[in-house]
Amino acid sequence: MINNKKIIVVLPAYNAGNTLVSTYNEIPFDIVDDVILVDDNSNDNTTEIAKQLGITYIIRHKKNLGYGGNQKSCYNKALELGADIIIMLHPDYQYTPKLIHSMCYLIANDVYPIVIGSRILGKGALKGGMPIYKYIANRFLTLFQNIMMNQKLSEYHTGYRAYAKEVLLQIDFNNNSDDFIFDNQFLAQAFFKGFEIAEITCPTKYFEEASSINFTRSIKYGIGVMKTSLQYFLSRNKLYQFRLFR
């Protein structure tokens, strides 16, 4: 805990058996109170390893719901357990858990309600091995979103995020997509609700076991990002009200 805030780390897992131990062992349990792992019907031994590690709260989906569907289970369980601060950390060891202290400190001291780990600040993305086409797409989509949403984030596409409980309570995330666009929809909704977002430089690692979407799904994701940004623009300027921003 920090300032009597209950801190819960959620791990949206899919075939994370080879990296879960490395990720879990770096979680700072001097401040983290609980860990929730949601296994989205993996084909490997993710659930078994989670049990061996002693993770208290393990949820295994009977069928694969998708990345967004996994997060919904994570956040609903965290709220059920009374979390004040929720950190979403990928168990593929692409992001270091060592930033959890800093991320939680900003939220616990009411500096920001949302903190994200940016791979773009400090050149962490290319240094960590991000494919060049993904880097270029990231920069283009981020520029487009900043223009459409009148914001100045370095990136919208990181999977490393920390939220104050109030954010999850005010955003209707359960009606968002079950696919990868869930993350982008969530940040757009947060801005629409007036929440400010802090960014921390985050080193990242790209390797064989790290999760990544293929080129085809990346194209689908990019189209979804642009659609979400346009919906935000139209809703914010009261030209058309989309359900995502009600």
Salt bridges, closest charged atoms under 4 A:
ASP30 OD2 - HIS101 NE2 2.90
ASP34 OD2 - LYS6 NZ 3.71
ASP39 OD2 - ARG60 NH1 2.80
ASP40 OD1 - HIS61 ND1 2.73
GLU80 OE2 - LYS77 NZ 3.14
ASP84 OD1 - LYS165 NZ 3.61
GLU155 OE1 - ARG119 NH2 2.73
ASP178 OD1 - LYS72 NZ 2.69
ASP179 OD1 - ARG217 NH2 2.61
ASP179 OD2 - LYS220 NZ 3.26
